[in-house]
Amino acid sequence: MGILNVTPDSFSDGGMFVDRERALAHARRMVADGADIIDIGGESTRPGATPVPADVELDRVVPLVEALAREGIRVSVDTHKPVVMRAALAAGAGMINDVRALREPGAMEAAAAGHATVCLMHMQGYPGTMQAEPHYDDVVLEVRDFLVERAACCEAAGIARDRIVIDPGFGFGKTLAHNLALMRSLGVFKAAGYPVLVGLSRKSMLGGIAGRDVNERAAASVAAALAAIARGAAIVRVHDVRETVDALNVWQAIETG
Ligand code: 7PJ
């Protein structure tokens, strides 16, 4: 899954793809490099980011969904707003990626309409304050139980099991120790019976380990993506598609002999 942020303030590529033609060109480049899905985000979820009104988010996201879907590209939309979900699905999106796991009023119903896949992500707290003092007694079991419960709600709302993907939400209300524990136990999430999505690309956790600024984290991100796939992740959400695909191809060739 290649990341396309059309926000002026995202942490690593903020402002780069606000222009529609540049955004489309970048999406096409990621597909040519091997991305199967393009995840479009019109509102930054980084700590302290300003919320975006629905009309601004719609204007940023919907024309891109339409254009890419028309080209046969599988599009995911990173949003928690039901109105954006509905518009994105009408424009041809095949996936709703919600960092709030469809907890906004009306989000579950909006995502259930149609046949799109939903990605349910775990977050403790809210973007403004989530990194202040994250706390868990058992991070793996608490995150797993939350996701399984959200998935059950989705199924009760008419979203078939095979439309659901789960994501531990690396960096969303988690310390480095929490993130590492989740990564080591990724098998627990896979065992819950849903495909697992992992998003670690260029995140501060990698910056902390590697001692690199945000735009110098490609190698660290590739290592994280490989580790995630090796532990059973079905989808990795990444900025550096070409580098990740190269690494995965080599790894896979070795694994399959
Ligand atoms: C994630 C996401 C993630 C899913 C963001 C960033 C922050 N969606 N949206 N998983 N992260 N499913 O890219 O660093 O980890 S926005």
Residues whose N, C-alpha, C, O or C-beta is under 5 A from the ligand:
A	BS01	7PJ	T45 N97 C119 M121 D167 G169 F170 G199 S201
